[in-house]
Amino acid sequence: CVTGLAIDHVAEQFQHLKSTISEHFRKILDILSGPKFYNKYMRIPGPHDPIPDAIFNNPKYHPFFKDVLGAINGTHINCTPTAENIHSARNRK
């Protein structure tokens, strides 16, 4: 969920059924990922676009993200690492 909380917690906080929270979350997700919104407001940086100063000048992000073109906060990508690399991929986002 956007808040980082489970749907149970969001439903309790806003005093609505989990199905209602889920329905509205899906509507928002559909809007944000739909072509009408996405094509107007989203742009994937190109390989020659400069790195934003907020990333380039922050040692917390750079050089770790120096070759990253873009990221979505909270995205979880399933992976199947080799046996020797499994420890580095466990519970990482």
N, CA, C and O atoms as CSV, one atom per row, in Angstrom:
chain,resi,resn,atom,element,x,y,z
A,1,CYS,N,N,0.840,-1.178,0.000
A,1,CYS,CA,C,0.000,0.000,0.000
A,1,CYS,C,C,0.889,1.248,0.000
A,1,CYS,O,O,2.051,1.165,0.399
A,2,VAL,N,N,0.392,2.355,-0.420
A,2,VAL,CA,C,1.167,3.585,-0.552
A,2,VAL,C,C,1.781,4.010,0.775
A,2,VAL,O,O,2.893,4.536,0.804
A,3,THR,N,N,1.078,3.791,1.853
A,3,THR,CA,C,1.565,4.212,3.167
A,3,THR,C,C,2.651,3.289,3.702
A,3,THR,O,O,3.308,3.620,4.688
A,4,GLY,N,N,2.845,2.164,3.084
A,4,GLY,CA,C,3.803,1.180,3.573
A,4,GLY,C,C,3.179,0.251,4.595
A,4,GLY,O,O,3.857,-0.636,5.113
A,5,LEU,N,N,1.917,0.432,4.893
A,5,LEU,CA,C,1.212,-0.408,5.854
A,5,LEU,C,C,0.390,-1.464,5.126
A,5,LEU,O,O,0.044,-1.305,3.955
A,6,ALA,N,N,0.084,-2.539,5.838
A,6,ALA,CA,C,-0.793,-3.565,5.279
A,6,ALA,C,C,-2.191,-2.988,5.129
A,6,ALA,O,O,-2.550,-2.027,5.810
A,7,ILE,N,N,-2.968,-3.569,4.246
A,7,ILE,CA,C,-4.319,-3.084,3.991
A,7,ILE,C,C,-5.164,-3.133,5.273
A,7,ILE,O,O,-6.049,-2.297,5.455
A,8,ASP,N,N,-4.903,-4.093,6.156
A,8,ASP,CA,C,-5.636,-4.175,7.431
A,8,ASP,C,C,-5.473,-2.898,8.239
A,8,ASP,O,O,-6.442,-2.362,8.776
A,9,HIS,N,N,-4.237,-2.414,8.319
A,9,HIS,CA,C,-3.962,-1.210,9.092
A,9,HIS,C,C,-4.598,0.033,8.462
A,9,HIS,O,O,-5.120,0.895,9.169
A,10,VAL,N,N,-4.552,0.117,7.150
A,10,VAL,CA,C,-5.149,1.264,6.455
A,10,VAL,C,C,-6.664,1.239,6.642
A,10,VAL,O,O,-7.273,2.279,6.895
A,11,ALA,N,N,-7.276,0.063,6.522
A,11,ALA,CA,C,-8.722,-0.064,6.716
A,11,ALA,C,C,-9.109,0.350,8.131
A,11,ALA,O,O,-10.109,1.040,8.325
A,12,GLU,N,N,-8.332,-0.062,9.106
A,12,GLU,CA,C,-8.598,0.313,10.501
A,12,GLU,C,C,-8.445,1.819,10.697
A,12,GLU,O,O,-9.283,2.450,11.341
A,13,GLN,N,N,-7.391,2.389,10.152
A,13,GLN,CA,C,-7.130,3.825,10.300
A,13,GLN,C,C,-8.264,4.670,9.723
A,13,GLN,O,O,-8.684,5.651,10.337
A,14,PHE,N,N,-8.759,4.291,8.546
A,14,PHE,CA,C,-9.784,5.072,7.876
A,14,PHE,C,C,-11.198,4.545,8.123
A,14,PHE,O,O,-12.170,5.081,7.592
A,15,GLN,N,N,-11.300,3.487,8.938
A,15,GLN,CA,C,-12.600,2.929,9.315
A,15,GLN,C,C,-13.439,2.548,8.092
A,15,GLN,O,O,-14.612,2.905,7.984
A,16,HIS,N,N,-12.801,1.810,7.171
A,16,HIS,CA,C,-13.490,1.286,5.993
A,16,HIS,C,C,-13.140,-0.188,5.842
A,16,HIS,O,O,-12.148,-0.663,6.395
A,17,LEU,N,N,-13.952,-0.891,5.098
A,17,LEU,CA,C,-13.682,-2.304,4.833
A,17,LEU,C,C,-12.402,-2.444,4.008
A,17,LEU,O,O,-12.043,-1.556,3.235
A,18,LYS,N,N,-11.721,-3.578,4.189
A,18,LYS,CA,C,-10.518,-3.841,3.399
A,18,LYS,C,C,-10.833,-3.853,1.905
A,18,LYS,O,O,-10.022,-3.410,1.091
A,19,SER,N,N,-12.011,-4.361,1.549
A,19,SER,CA,C,-12.388,-4.400,0.136
A,19,SER,C,C,-12.546,-2.985,-0.440
A,19,SER,O,O,-12.231,-2.750,-1.607
A,20,THR,N,N,-13.031,-2.050,0.378
A,20,THR,CA,C,-13.171,-0.661,-0.070
A,20,THR,C,C,-11.803,-0.027,-0.279
A,20,THR,O,O,-11.573,0.650,-1.281
A,21,ILE,N,N,-10.892,-0.247,0.671
A,21,ILE,CA,C,-9.529,0.282,0.551
A,21,ILE,C,C,-8.864,-0.296,-0.685
A,21,ILE,O,O,-8.232,0.432,-1.451
A,22,SER,N,N,-9.001,-1.604,-0.886
A,22,SER,CA,C,-8.402,-2.270,-2.035
A,22,SER,C,C,-8.970,-1.733,-3.345
A,22,SER,O,O,-8.229,-1.512,-4.303
A,23,GLU,N,N,-10.273,-1.525,-3.384
A,23,GLU,CA,C,-10.931,-1.002,-4.594
A,23,GLU,C,C,-10.404,0.393,-4.948
A,23,GLU,O,O,-10.108,0.671,-6.110
A,24,HIS,N,N,-10.289,1.263,-3.949
A,24,HIS,CA,C,-9.816,2.622,-4.207
A,24,HIS,C,C,-8.326,2.635,-4.563
A,24,HIS,O,O,-7.890,3.426,-5.399
A,25,PHE,N,N,-7.558,1.765,-3.932
A,25,PHE,CA,C,-6.134,1.657,-4.269
A,25,PHE,C,C,-5.975,1.234,-5.727
A,25,PHE,O,O,-5.140,1.776,-6.452
A,26,ARG,N,N,-6.783,0.259,-6.152
A,26,ARG,CA,C,-6.718,-0.208,-7.548
A,26,ARG,C,C,-7.115,0.907,-8.511
A,26,ARG,O,O,-6.508,1.049,-9.572
A,27,LYS,N,N,-8.130,1.702,-8.154
A,27,LYS,CA,C,-8.544,2.813,-9.010
A,27,LYS,C,C,-7.409,3.823,-9.178
A,27,LYS,O,O,-7.136,4.286,-10.286
A,28,ILE,N,N,-6.754,4.155,-8.071
A,28,ILE,CA,C,-5.639,5.101,-8.135
A,28,ILE,C,C,-4.504,4.523,-8.965
A,28,ILE,O,O,-3.910,5.225,-9.783
A,29,LEU,N,N,-4.203,3.252,-8.758
A,29,LEU,CA,C,-3.150,2.599,-9.527
A,29,LEU,C,C,-3.476,2.591,-11.018
A,29,LEU,O,O,-2.601,2.826,-11.852
A,30,ASP,N,N,-4.735,2.318,-11.348
A,30,ASP,CA,C,-5.149,2.334,-12.752
A,30,ASP,C,C,-4.999,3.726,-13.362
A,30,ASP,O,O,-4.570,3.860,-14.508
A,31,ILE,N,N,-5.349,4.755,-12.604
A,31,ILE,CA,C,-5.216,6.131,-13.091
A,31,ILE,C,C,-3.753,6.473,-13.336
A,31,ILE,O,O,-3.403,7.002,-14.391
A,32,LEU,N,N,-2.891,6.167,-12.354
A,32,LEU,CA,C,-1.480,6.531,-12.464
A,32,LEU,C,C,-0.734,5.745,-13.532
A,32,LEU,O,O,0.255,6.225,-14.085
A,33,SER,N,N,-1.203,4.547,-13.819
A,33,SER,CA,C,-0.519,3.738,-14.835
A,33,SER,C,C,-1.215,3.789,-16.192
A,33,SER,O,O,-0.717,3.224,-17.166
A,34,GLY,N,N,-2.352,4.457,-16.261
A,34,GLY,CA,C,-3.081,4.570,-17.519
A,34,GLY,C,C,-2.407,5.540,-18.474
A,34,GLY,O,O,-1.674,6.428,-18.038
A,35,PRO,N,N,-2.644,5.383,-19.776
A,35,PRO,CA,C,-1.966,6.211,-20.768
A,35,PRO,C,C,-2.282,7.701,-20.663
A,35,PRO,O,O,-1.432,8.533,-20.979
A,36,LYS,N,N,-3.486,8.049,-20.226
A,36,LYS,CA,C,-3.868,9.455,-20.137
A,36,LYS,C,C,-2.954,10.208,-19.157
A,36,LYS,O,O,-2.494,11.310,-19.455
A,37,PHE,N,N,-2.698,9.614,-18.002
A,37,PHE,CA,C,-1.820,10.237,-17.001
A,37,PHE,C,C,-0.355,9.985,-17.338
A,37,PHE,O,O,0.461,10.906,-17.355
A,38,TYR,N,N,-0.040,8.722,-17.606
A,38,TYR,CA,C,1.360,8.307,-17.781
A,38,TYR,C,C,2.031,9.057,-18.930
A,38,TYR,O,O,3.147,9.554,-18.776
A,39,ASN,N,N,1.367,9.143,-20.065
A,39,ASN,CA,C,1.971,9.802,-21.226
A,39,ASN,C,C,2.134,11.304,-21.037
A,39,ASN,O,O,2.989,11.924,-21.671
A,40,LYS,N,N,1.318,11.888,-20.170
A,40,LYS,CA,C,1.397,13.331,-19.949
A,40,LYS,C,C,2.436,13.705,-18.888
A,40,LYS,O,O,3.136,14.706,-19.041
A,41,TYR,N,N,2.546,12.912,-17.812
A,41,TYR,CA,C,3.358,13.318,-16.669
A,41,TYR,C,C,4.623,12.490,-16.432
A,41,TYR,O,O,5.484,12.903,-15.655
A,42,MET,N,N,4.749,11.359,-17.070
A,42,MET,CA,C,5.900,10.483,-16.821
A,42,MET,C,C,6.871,10.545,-17.998
A,42,MET,O,O,6.473,10.603,-19.162
A,43,ARG,N,N,8.148,10.532,-17.656
A,43,ARG,CA,C,9.174,10.496,-18.694
A,43,ARG,C,C,10.353,9.708,-18.145
A,43,ARG,O,O,10.901,10.035,-17.092
A,44,ILE,N,N,10.726,8.683,-18.862
A,44,ILE,CA,C,11.870,7.884,-18.461
A,44,ILE,C,C,13.123,8.621,-18.919
A,44,ILE,O,O,13.249,8.957,-20.097
A,45,PRO,N,N,14.048,8.874,-17.998
A,45,PRO,CA,C,15.266,9.595,-18.389
A,45,PRO,C,C,16.062,8.807,-19.419
A,45,PRO,O,O,16.122,7.578,-19.371
A,46,GLY,N,N,16.660,9.518,-20.331
A,46,GLY,CA,C,17.501,8.887,-21.344
A,46,GLY,C,C,18.907,8.655,-20.819
A,46,GLY,O,O,19.283,9.197,-19.779
A,47,PRO,N,N,19.669,7.866,-21.521
A,47,PRO,CA,C,21.032,7.548,-21.048
A,47,PRO,C,C,21.958,8.768,-21.017
A,47,PRO,O,O,22.992,8.731,-20.350
A,48,HIS,N,N,21.614,9.828,-21.712
A,48,HIS,CA,C,22.476,11.012,-21.745
A,48,HIS,C,C,21.932,12.166,-20.900
A,48,HIS,O,O,22.533,13.239,-20.857
A,49,ASP,N,N,20.797,11.949,-20.227
A,49,ASP,CA,C,20.255,12.977,-19.337
A,49,ASP,C,C,21.161,13.112,-18.109
A,49,ASP,O,O,21.696,12.114,-17.627
A,50,PRO,N,N,21.334,14.320,-17.606
A,50,PRO,CA,C,22.195,14.492,-16.429
A,50,PRO,C,C,21.555,13.878,-15.178
A,50,PRO,O,O,20.332,13.782,-15.070
A,51,ILE,N,N,22.399,13.472,-14.252
A,51,ILE,CA,C,21.922,12.933,-12.980
A,51,ILE,C,C,21.429,14.112,-12.139
A,51,ILE,O,O,22.143,15.106,-12.009
A,52,PRO,N,N,20.231,14.024,-11.570
A,52,PRO,CA,C,19.738,15.134,-10.741
A,52,PRO,C,C,20.702,15.426,-9.581
A,52,PRO,O,O,21.294,14.513,-9.007
A,53,ASP,N,N,20.846,16.708,-9.251
A,53,ASP,CA,C,21.758,17.122,-8.181
A,53,ASP,C,C,21.442,16.446,-6.854
A,53,ASP,O,O,22.350,16.127,-6.086
A,54,ALA,N,N,20.155,16.225,-6.581
A,54,ALA,CA,C,19.759,15.600,-5.319
A,54,ALA,C,C,20.348,14.197,-5.175
A,54,ALA,O,O,20.559,13.733,-4.055
A,55,ILE,N,N,20.611,13.528,-6.270
A,55,ILE,CA,C,21.224,12.195,-6.242
A,55,ILE,C,C,22.741,12.317,-6.366
A,55,ILE,O,O,23.481,11.689,-5.608
A,56,PHE,N,N,23.200,13.120,-7.315
A,56,PHE,CA,C,24.633,13.216,-7.607
A,56,PHE,C,C,25.437,13.745,-6.421
A,56,PHE,O,O,26.548,13.276,-6.176
A,57,ASN,N,N,24.893,14.712,-5.684
A,57,ASN,CA,C,25.630,15.335,-4.586
A,57,ASN,C,C,25.374,14.697,-3.230
A,57,ASN,O,O,25.858,15.198,-2.216
A,58,ASN,N,N,24.629,13.611,-3.192
A,58,ASN,CA,C,24.319,12.956,-1.933
A,58,ASN,C,C,25.075,11.627,-1.843
A,58,ASN,O,O,24.808,10.718,-2.630
A,59,PRO,N,N,26.020,11.497,-0.891
A,59,PRO,CA,C,26.795,10.261,-0.786
A,59,PRO,C,C,25.947,9.047,-0.406
A,59,PRO,O,O,26.390,7.908,-0.551
A,60,LYS,N,N,24.742,9.290,0.073
A,60,LYS,CA,C,23.837,8.190,0.389
A,60,LYS,C,C,23.356,7.502,-0.893
A,60,LYS,O,O,23.088,6.301,-0.888
A,61,TYR,N,N,23.247,8.259,-1.990
A,61,TYR,CA,C,22.737,7.713,-3.248
A,61,TYR,C,C,23.809,7.498,-4.309
A,61,TYR,O,O,23.767,6.515,-5.049
A,62,HIS,N,N,24.740,8.388,-4.381
A,62,HIS,CA,C,25.763,8.307,-5.423
A,62,HIS,C,C,27.056,7.885,-4.770
A,62,HIS,O,O,27.404,8.514,-3.771
A,63,PRO,N,N,27.780,6.938,-5.193
A,63,PRO,CA,C,27.831,6.310,-6.513
A,63,PRO,C,C,26.956,5.069,-6.665
A,63,PRO,O,O,26.977,4.440,-7.723
A,64,PHE,N,N,26.178,4.694,-5.630
A,64,PHE,CA,C,25.397,3.462,-5.700
A,64,PHE,C,C,24.378,3.461,-6.831
A,64,PHE,O,O,24.100,2.414,-7.415
A,65,PHE,N,N,23.819,4.629,-7.142
A,65,PHE,CA,C,22.808,4.723,-8.185
A,65,PHE,C,C,23.320,5.436,-9.430
A,65,PHE,O,O,22.521,5.920,-10.232
A,66,LYS,N,N,24.617,5.510,-9.606
A,66,LYS,CA,C,25.167,6.323,-10.695
A,66,LYS,C,C,24.737,5.855,-12.088
A,66,LYS,O,O,24.653,6.677,-13.000
A,67,ASP,N,N,24.464,4.568,-12.279
A,67,ASP,CA,C,24.066,4.073,-13.595
A,67,ASP,C,C,22.569,3.766,-13.695
A,67,ASP,O,O,22.118,3.200,-14.691
A,68,VAL,N,N,21.803,4.133,-12.672
A,68,VAL,CA,C,20.374,3.867,-12.662
A,68,VAL,C,C,19.651,4.929,-13.483
A,68,VAL,O,O,19.895,6.123,-13.315
A,69,LEU,N,N,18.771,4.494,-14.364
A,69,LEU,CA,C,17.999,5.435,-15.171
A,69,LEU,C,C,16.733,5.879,-14.449
A,69,LEU,O,O,16.279,7.006,-14.647
A,70,GLY,N,N,16.163,5.031,-13.628
A,70,GLY,CA,C,14.949,5.383,-12.910
A,70,GLY,C,C,14.564,4.265,-11.967
A,70,GLY,O,O,15.005,3.128,-12.130
A,71,ALA,N,N,13.744,4.584,-10.980
A,71,ALA,CA,C,13.304,3.586,-10.017
A,71,ALA,C,C,11.959,4.004,-9.455
A,71,ALA,O,O,11.609,5.184,-9.450
A,72,ILE,N,N,11.213,3.019,-8.983
A,72,ILE,CA,C,9.936,3.278,-8.338
A,72,ILE,C,C,10.076,2.824,-6.896
A,72,ILE,O,O,10.422,1.672,-6.634
A,73,ASN,N,N,9.814,3.706,-5.980
A,73,ASN,CA,C,9.951,3.391,-4.569
A,73,ASN,C,C,9.010,2.254,-4.180
A,73,ASN,O,O,7.828,2.265,-4.525
A,74,GLY,N,N,9.545,1.281,-3.462
A,74,GLY,CA,C,8.730,0.182,-2.972
A,74,GLY,C,C,8.529,-0.948,-3.957
A,74,GLY,O,O,7.816,-1.904,-3.654
A,75,THR,N,N,9.132,-0.865,-5.121
A,75,THR,CA,C,8.972,-1.922,-6.107
A,75,THR,C,C,9.725,-3.166,-5.660
A,75,THR,O,O,10.884,-3.084,-5.252
A,76,HIS,N,N,9.073,-4.308,-5.736
A,76,HIS,CA,C,9.714,-5.576,-5.405
A,76,HIS,C,C,9.817,-6.387,-6.682
A,76,HIS,O,O,8.810,-6.661,-7.336
A,77,ILE,N,N,11.020,-6.766,-7.032
A,77,ILE,CA,C,11.251,-7.518,-8.258
A,77,ILE,C,C,11.707,-8.921,-7.878
A,77,ILE,O,O,12.726,-9.098,-7.211
A,78,ASN,N,N,10.939,-9.912,-8.311
A,78,ASN,CA,C,11.313,-11.295,-8.032
A,78,ASN,C,C,12.591,-11.645,-8.783
A,78,ASN,O,O,12.772,-11.249,-9.935
A,79,CYS,N,N,13.460,-12.379,-8.134
A,79,CYS,CA,C,14.693,-12.806,-8.789
A,79,CYS,C,C,15.056,-14.206,-8.327
A,79,CYS,O,O,14.600,-14.672,-7.283
A,80,THR,N,N,15.868,-14.853,-9.109
A,80,THR,CA,C,16.353,-16.180,-8.766
A,80,THR,C,C,17.879,-16.155,-8.823
A,80,THR,O,O,18.472,-16.492,-9.848
A,81,PRO,N,N,18.508,-15.755,-7.720
A,81,PRO,CA,C,19.973,-15.673,-7.720
A,81,PRO,C,C,20.604,-17.057,-7.637
A,81,PRO,O,O,19.951,-18.034,-7.272
A,82,THR,N,N,21.873,-17.120,-7.980
A,82,THR,CA,C,22.610,-18.370,-7.850
A,82,THR,C,C,22.779,-18.683,-6.362
A,82,THR,O,O,22.590,-17.811,-5.514
A,83,ALA,N,N,23.133,-19.915,-6.054
A,83,ALA,CA,C,23.295,-20.335,-4.663
A,83,ALA,C,C,24.332,-19.485,-3.936
A,83,ALA,O,O,24.174,-19.201,-2.749
A,84,GLU,N,N,25.384,-19.080,-4.630
A,84,GLU,CA,C,26.429,-18.278,-3.979
A,84,GLU,C,C,26.014,-16.827,-3.757
A,84,GLU,O,O,26.590,-16.146,-2.907
A,85,ASN,N,N,25.023,-16.343,-4.507
A,85,ASN,CA,C,24.576,-14.958,-4.372
A,85,ASN,C,C,23.245,-14.801,-3.646
A,85,ASN,O,O,22.741,-13.686,-3.513
A,86,ILE,N,N,22.676,-15.897,-3.180
A,86,ILE,CA,C,21.335,-15.826,-2.594
A,86,ILE,C,C,21.303,-14.929,-1.351
A,86,ILE,O,O,20.291,-14.271,-1.108
A,87,HIS,N,N,22.369,-14.883,-0.567
A,87,HIS,CA,C,22.382,-14.062,0.650
A,87,HIS,C,C,22.276,-12.573,0.337
A,87,HIS,O,O,21.725,-11.818,1.138
A,88,SER,N,N,22.785,-12.142,-0.791
A,88,SER,CA,C,22.755,-10.720,-1.116
A,88,SER,C,C,21.410,-10.269,-1.684
A,88,SER,O,O,21.160,-9.068,-1.783
A,89,ALA,N,N,20.543,-11.206,-2.057
A,89,ALA,CA,C,19.254,-10.843,-2.652
A,89,ALA,C,C,18.090,-11.089,-1.691
A,89,ALA,O,O,16.953,-10.736,-2.002
A,90,ARG,N,N,18.351,-11.676,-0.556
A,90,ARG,CA,C,17.266,-12.007,0.361
A,90,ARG,C,C,16.693,-10.743,1.010
A,90,ARG,O,O,17.418,-9.930,1.582
A,91,ASN,N,N,15.369,-10.607,0.901
A,91,ASN,CA,C,14.628,-9.499,1.498
A,91,ASN,C,C,15.135,-8.131,1.083
A,91,ASN,O,O,15.135,-7.201,1.889
A,92,ARG,N,N,15.556,-7.998,-0.134
A,92,ARG,CA,C,15.997,-6.719,-0.663
A,92,ARG,C,C,14.954,-6.177,-1.623
A,92,ARG,O,O,14.249,-6.942,-2.280
A,93,LYS,N,N,14.858,-4.875,-1.702
A,93,LYS,CA,C,13.928,-4.260,-2.631
A,93,LYS,C,C,14.703,-3.557,-3.698
A,93,LYS,O,O,14.113,-2.962,-4.599
